[in-house]
């Protein structure tokens, strides 16, 4: 991936450089040609100014032949000097387009007629003109005497000079492009390393997790923000997987241990029954009754395990707003008649507008466990109270709803309170009844709903079993039900 990123980065840079430098190189060649033509035109006008005197001499009767020859020789020397130093060719013609002075290689000889040359003809008509023949560029300008044209001057130069200068500029562009590509390689390596290195660490960590090392974690501070967020999500995932696997291991260990006892007892009861079927039928019936009780106990335990397994798969993201008053009223109505059979009264005090956030059905199961336990231990003639409070003092995101189930039973010691939410824990004197999973299910449902469950001794005797859930509304109106 690293080299793919480098190649992609260089490809983009190369396309940008080509798109920029190709038109720029063409522009530099045009600019260099225009500059060269401007230089030739300037020099041609300078020479035309000198040539005007020499071309006017034959028409001036006041000058002697010697003076006229001297003027022509001076012009010839000046042009020859210019041609030798600049490497350019010069041709001066009269108004009849006949060459009177020439200098430089490849120029027409003196006396040659150039009337058929387009740029010379244009210059004699007082129109500066540029000529462009293979390998040569030239500029022809008129030689003026007042308003009249008395001849023309053509200055020419090899086009290779323009090519050489343009090539030097293009080579400069190539050097800049090469330096840019080199810098791009360095930047691409740095950028790709900052991206690929964390990904490789994440890959190695993923391979370790796949191999069963669920304690593997990734550094969440290295790399760009996207990689850091990915690392944070990865660590959260591995923590959850590790926790789930640990729970499964503990669950499997506890379940196998707890199921072994009723299964062993059931086997023994059946073996005894088999031995007593013929010799002691009443004893066999008693053993069958005991075996039936063990089967019922085993069924309760299996049911509890299934409930706990299903609740372990629930996630907080599945939580929804529930009307706490309605749930409490429904469960009190269900458990009230059962409590009356034991001479126990069930009442509720509820904030009628209390709305909490919980998993669907979670509060129902929690209240069922709390009320079942409270009614079972409540002395005759006492009351089990269900009280709902809504917090209004904390900041709104932190507000919560508390649901308390209060009884006047024997309560629990500090050690028992700390162990009560463990799996397969049973209250003293109740080791053979129940599955020991009720409070474990309560704790898990509360945590999965974003809340918590707790047990505390009630002043005056008894137990306060409570659950705290996030509040979904902040209006409170306390009323008795």
KEKE-202230 format. One record per residue (C-alpha): residue in one letter; x, y, z. Coordinates in steps of 0.02 Angstrom, whole numbers. Example, Ala and Ser with C-alpha at 12.3 -4.5 7.8 and 13.67 -1.06 7.14 Angstrom:
residues 2
[A [615 -225 390]] [S [684 -53 357]] 
***
This chain:
residues 481
[X [0 0 0]] [X [142 117 39]] [X [215 108 -136]] [X [43 121 -214]] [X [19 285 -121]] [X [190 346 -178]] [X [156 300 -360]] [X [-16 382 -354]] [X [58 540 -278]] [X [197 545 -408]] [X [72 513 -548]] [X [-32 662 -496]] [X [123 770 -480]] [X [188 714 -652]] [X [22 754 -735]] [X [22 926 -654]] [X [200 961 -710]] [X [166 904 -889]] [X [7 1008 -896]] [X [106 1158 -835]] [X [276 1140 -918]] [X [228 1089 -1096]] [X [127 1247 -1128]] [X [258 1348 -1034]] [X [399 1280 -1143]] [X [302 1324 -1301]] [X [270 1497 -1231]] [X [455 1521 -1192]] [X [500 1479 -1372]] [X [376 1607 -1437]] [X [439 1737 -1316]] [X [619 1704 -1365]] [X [577 1719 -1552]] [X [483 1882 -1523]] [X [628 1950 -1421]] [X [751 1901 -1558]] [X [643 1986 -1691]] [X [634 2142 -1585]] [X [824 2144 -1569]] [X [844 2121 -1757]] [X [719 2260 -1793]] [X [806 2379 -1675]] [X [977 2346 -1750]] [X [904 2359 -1926]] [X [834 2532 -1889]] [X [1002 2585 -1816]] [X [1091 2528 -1973]] [X [956 2610 -2081]] [X [994 2775 -1997]] [X [1178 2758 -2043]] [X [1137 2697 -2219]] [X [1024 2845 -2256]] [X [1176 2959 -2279]] [X [1267 2835 -2391]] [X [1115 2804 -2501]] [X [1081 2991 -2516]] [X [1261 3032 -2574]] [X [1238 2995 -2762]] [X [1099 3125 -2770]] [X [1199 3259 -2677]] [X [1296 3367 -2805]] [X [1389 3459 -2668]] [X [1494 3307 -2620]] [X [1646 3246 -2715]] [X [1672 3067 -2767]] [X [1803 3046 -2631]] [X [1684 3106 -2497]] [X [1547 2994 -2563]] [X [1665 2844 -2562]] [X [1719 2885 -2388]] [X [1539 2882 -2327]] [X [1507 2714 -2412]] [X [1669 2641 -2342]] [X [1622 2700 -2167]] [X [1453 2616 -2182]] [X [1534 2458 -2247]] [X [1657 2454 -2102]] [X [1520 2484 -1975]] [X [1411 2345 -2045]] [X [1558 2226 -2057]] [X [1602 2258 -1876]] [X [1423 2230 -1822]] [X [1409 2068 -1920]] [X [1571 1997 -1852]] [X [1528 2035 -1670]] [X [1345 1982 -1674]] [X [1357 1835 -1793]] [X [1214 1907 -1895]] [X [1200 1944 -2081]] [X [1165 2119 -2150]] [X [1108 2173 -2323]] [X [1083 2355 -2379]] [X [993 2387 -2543]] [X [953 2545 -2637]] [X [783 2601 -2694]] [X [804 2488 -2845]] [X [824 2333 -2731]] [X [1006 2310 -2785]] [X [1128 2260 -2648]] [X [1250 2401 -2609]] [X [1325 2333 -2445]] [X [1326 2157 -2371]] [X [1409 2075 -2223]] [X [1401 1904 -2143]] [X [1399 1729 -2213]] [X [1273 1675 -2342]] [X [1221 1852 -2393]] [X [1188 1903 -2575]] [X [1338 1981 -2661]] [X [1348 2170 -2695]] [X [1256 2209 -2856]] [X [1130 2068 -2836]] [X [949 2114 -2863]] [X [823 2070 -2725]] [X [666 2142 -2798]] [X [582 1972 -2790]] [X [613 1955 -2602]] [X [446 1987 -2509]] [X [520 2065 -2353]] [X [636 2180 -2455]] [X [489 2234 -2564]] [X [384 2271 -2410]] [X [525 2373 -2332]] [X [547 2476 -2492]] [X [362 2516 -2476]] [X [402 2582 -2300]] [X [328 2427 -2214]] [X [445 2336 -2094]] [X [432 2150 -2125]] [X [494 1990 -2045]] [X [559 1848 -2149]] [X [557 1668 -2091]] [X [644 1545 -2204]] [X [712 1375 -2147]] [X [850 1397 -2016]] [X [850 1588 -2033]] [X [745 1730 -1964]] [X [762 1908 -2029]] [X [689 2083 -2017]] [X [687 2210 -2159]] [X [657 2397 -2127]] [X [653 2547 -2244]] [X [793 2675 -2259]] [X [706 2844 -2257]] [X [762 3013 -2320]] [X [630 3125 -2252]] [X [467 3051 -2312]] [X [547 2956 -2455]] [X [615 2779 -2455]] [X [792 2774 -2525]] [X [826 2591 -2488]] [X [807 2451 -2363]] [X [907 2357 -2231]] [X [886 2174 -2191]] [X [964 2096 -2035]] [X [957 1907 -2020]] [X [1008 1779 -1888]] [X [1016 1588 -1882]] [X [861 1517 -1797]] [X [974 1397 -1703]] [X [1017 1542 -1588]] [X [835 1554 -1536]] [X [827 1365 -1516]] [X [982 1363 -1407]] [X [915 1499 -1292]] [X [743 1419 -1282]] [X [822 1249 -1247]] [X [919 1323 -1102]] [X [758 1390 -1027]] [X [670 1224 -1056]] [X [813 1132 -972]] [X [789 1248 -824]] [X [607 1196 -818]] [X [659 1014 -824]] [X [776 1040 -678]] [X [635 1121 -580]] [X [519 978 -627]] [X [650 850 -571]] [X [674 939 -405]] [X [484 947 -384]] [X [468 761 -416]] [X [607 724 -292]] [X [521 830 -161]] [X [358 743 -204]] [X [440 573 -174]] [X [499 628 -1]] [X [329 700 45]] [X [241 545 -22]] [X [354 431 81]] [X [322 533 238]] [X [134 540 211]] [X [121 357 163]] [X [224 306 314]] [X [111 405 430]] [X [-39 313 357]] [X [31 139 325]] [X [129 117 486]] [X [-25 129 600]] [X [-122 18 480]] [X [15 -113 488]] [X [12 -106 677]] [X [-176 -125 670]] [X [-156 -272 550]] [X [-33 -358 667]] [X [-151 -329 813]] [X [-296 -399 712]] [X [-194 -555 674]] [X [-155 -575 859]] [X [-340 -560 902]] [X [-380 -688 766]] [X [-252 -803 848]] [X [-345 -788 1014]] [X [-247 -651 1103]] [X [-396 -546 1154]] [X [-293 -436 1271]] [X [-211 -354 1119]] [X [-231 -165 1109]] [X [-179 -34 980]] [X [-99 135 1015]] [X [-239 263 997]] [X [-121 413 991]] [X [-23 373 831]] [X [-70 418 654]] [X [-197 537 576]] [X [-366 567 661]] [X [-454 436 554]] [X [-328 303 605]] [X [-342 354 788]] [X [-531 337 781]] [X [-512 167 697]] [X [-389 113 833]] [X [-510 171 968]] [X [-651 71 888]] [X [-536 -80 872]] [X [-488 -72 1056]] [X [-671 -54 1106]] [X [-712 -206 1000]] [X [-572 -312 1074]] [X [-621 -261 1251]] [X [-799 -312 1217]] [X [-746 -476 1137]] [X [-630 -512 1283]] [X [-768 -471 1407]] [X [-894 -578 1313]] [X [-775 -726 1305]] [X [-732 -708 1489]] [X [-918 -703 1529]] [X [-947 -856 1422]] [X [-807 -949 1508]] [X [-870 -901 1679]] [X [-1048 -938 1626]] [X [-1001 -1109 1559]] [X [-900 -1149 1714]] [X [-1037 -1093 1833]] [X [-1173 -1179 1733]] [X [-1080 -1344 1723]] [X [-1046 -1336 1910]] [X [-1224 -1290 1957]] [X [-1307 -1413 1839]] [X [-1200 -1557 1900]] [X [-1282 -1560 2072]] [X [-1466 -1576 2019]] [X [-1418 -1698 1881]] [X [-1323 -1806 2006]] [X [-1467 -1799 2129]] [X [-1590 -1843 1992]] [X [-1484 -1992 1940]] [X [-1473 -2054 2119]] [X [-1659 -2035 2145]] [X [-1695 -2134 1987]] [X [-1572 -2271 2037]] [X [-1655 -2286 2207]] [X [-1826 -2287 2128]] [X [-1775 -2428 2012]] [X [-1716 -2530 2161]] [X [-1878 -2498 2259]] [X [-2006 -2520 2121]] [X [-2041 -2702 2162]] [X [-1997 -2713 2349]] [X [-2057 -2544 2414]] [X [-2182 -2457 2298]] [X [-2221 -2316 2423]] [X [-2035 -2280 2439]] [X [-2020 -2282 2250]] [X [-2160 -2153 2239]] [X [-2071 -2044 2368]] [X [-1911 -2053 2264]] [X [-2009 -2011 2108]] [X [-2081 -1858 2196]] [X [-1904 -1806 2247]] [X [-1845 -1834 2068]] [X [-1989 -1728 2005]] [X [-1935 -1588 2122]] [X [-1758 -1601 2056]] [X [-1824 -1592 1878]] [X [-1924 -1436 1922]] [X [-1770 -1360 2002]] [X [-1667 -1405 1849]] [X [-1800 -1329 1736]] [X [-1797 -1167 1836]] [X [-1609 -1160 1824]] [X [-1610 -1192 1636]] [X [-1744 -1059 1613]] [X [-1637 -936 1711]] [X [-1485 -979 1607]] [X [-1584 -949 1447]] [X [-1646 -781 1510]] [X [-1471 -730 1560]] [X [-1402 -785 1391]] [X [-1533 -684 1299]] [X [-1504 -531 1407]] [X [-1316 -545 1376]] [X [-1349 -521 1190]] [X [-1446 -360 1218]] [X [-1359 -196 1183]] [X [-1385 -22 1252]] [X [-1421 40 1076]] [X [-1585 -59 1084]] [X [-1648 41 1233]] [X [-1807 145 1219]] [X [-1909 266 1324]] [X [-2033 182 1440]] [X [-2168 250 1555]] [X [-2110 190 1725]] [X [-2279 222 1808]] [X [-2370 108 1687]] [X [-2245 -34 1708]] [X [-2249 -21 1899]] [X [-2440 -17 1902]] [X [-2448 -171 1791]] [X [-2325 -274 1894]] [X [-2404 -223 2060]] [X [-2573 -277 1992]] [X [-2499 -446 1944]] [X [-2407 -481 2107]] [X [-2537 -404 2226]] [X [-2653 -556 2231]] [X [-2507 -675 2257]] [X [-2444 -569 2401]] [X [-2617 -563 2482]] [X [-2614 -754 2494]] [X [-2466 -734 2613]] [X [-2549 -587 2704]] [X [-2428 -463 2625]] [X [-2485 -298 2550]] [X [-2401 -220 2396]] [X [-2412 -31 2372]] [X [-2329 92 2255]] [X [-2279 275 2258]] [X [-2238 336 2082]] [X [-2190 498 1997]] [X [-2329 490 1869]] [X [-2231 576 1731]] [X [-2072 475 1760]] [X [-2001 413 1595]] [X [-1842 310 1589]] [X [-1732 233 1456]] [X [-1716 43 1462]] [X [-1711 -112 1354]] [X [-1883 -173 1302]] [X [-1955 -281 1443]] [X [-1806 -253 1557]] [X [-1898 -157 1693]] [X [-2037 -289 1694]] [X [-1913 -430 1726]] [X [-1819 -330 1857]] [X [-1978 -289 1954]] [X [-2034 -470 1942]] [X [-1871 -530 2022]] [X [-1873 -395 2157]] [X [-2057 -423 2201]] [X [-2040 -613 2200]] [X [-1893 -604 2321]] [X [-1975 -471 2431]] [X [-2142 -561 2446]] [X [-2053 -726 2484]] [X [-1962 -652 2636]] [X [-2090 -524 2695]] [X [-2171 -571 2864]] [X [-2361 -586 2865]] [X [-2449 -421 2898]] [X [-2309 -315 2822]] [X [-2304 -211 2665]] [X [-2192 -215 2513]] [X [-2175 -39 2444]] [X [-2128 5 2265]] [X [-2063 185 2259]] [X [-2010 281 2105]] [X [-1907 441 2119]] [X [-1846 555 1979]] [X [-1688 659 1998]] [X [-1717 845 1958]] [X [-1558 921 2030]] [X [-1424 849 1916]] [X [-1389 922 1743]] [X [-1517 857 1618]] [X [-1403 730 1531]] [X [-1363 652 1702]] [X [-1539 642 1772]] [X [-1604 472 1820]] [X [-1754 374 1881]] [X [-1739 266 2038]] [X [-1857 119 2068]] [X [-1853 46 2245]] [X [-1934 -114 2308]] [X [-1937 -107 2500]] [X [-1978 -253 2615]] [X [-1972 -292 2801]] [X [-1887 -460 2784]] [X [-1730 -520 2876]] [X [-1614 -422 2761]] [X [-1435 -469 2719]] [X [-1263 -447 2794]] [X [-1129 -338 2713]] [X [-1043 -492 2644]] [X [-1207 -559 2574]] [X [-1248 -390 2496]] [X [-1082 -388 2404]] [X [-1112 -564 2334]] [X [-1297 -559 2300]] [X [-1283 -509 2116]] [X [-1166 -653 2074]] [X [-1225 -797 1969]] [X [-1301 -944 2063]] [X [-1299 -851 2229]] [X [-1440 -898 2346]] [X [-1494 -821 2509]] [X [-1451 -919 2667]] [X [-1585 -1049 2701]] [X [-1639 -1047 2519]] [X [-1499 -1149 2443]] [X [-1615 -1278 2367]] [X [-1747 -1162 2295]] [X [-1732 -1049 2145]] [X [-1599 -1046 2012]] [X [-1483 -918 2093]] [X [-1486 -817 1931]] [X [-1624 -691 1966]] [X [-1517 -550 2035]] [X [-1380 -585 1907]] [X [-1510 -558 1771]] [X [-1567 -398 1856]] [X [-1390 -329 1863]] [X [-1357 -371 1681]] [X [-1521 -296 1619]] [X [-1488 -137 1718]] [X [-1312 -117 1650]] [X [-1367 -155 1472]] [X [-1499 -18 1491]] [X [-1366 107 1544]] [X [-1409 100 1728]] [X [-1364 1 1884]] [X [-1442 -110 2017]] [X [-1404 -111 2203]] [X [-1456 -188 2369]] [X [-1452 -99 2537]] [X [-1516 -129 2712]] [X [-1676 -34 2749]] [X [-1682 71 2908]] [X [-1792 -19 3033]] [X [-1757 -188 2955]] [X [-1779 -265 2786]] [X [-1701 -237 2616]] [X [-1703 -97 2488]] [X [-1682 -172 2314]] [X [-1665 -32 2185]] [X [-1624 2 2004]] [X [-1566 167 1930]] [X [-1606 204 1746]] [X [-1567 356 1637]] [X [-1712 479 1636]] [X [-1796 517 1471]] [X [-1898 665 1538]] [X [-1873 791 1679]] [X [-2053 823 1734]] [X [-2097 752 1902]] [X [-2264 740 1983]] [X [-2265 628 2135]] [X [-2427 538 2171]] [X [-2488 389 2270]] [X [-2557 240 2184]] 
***
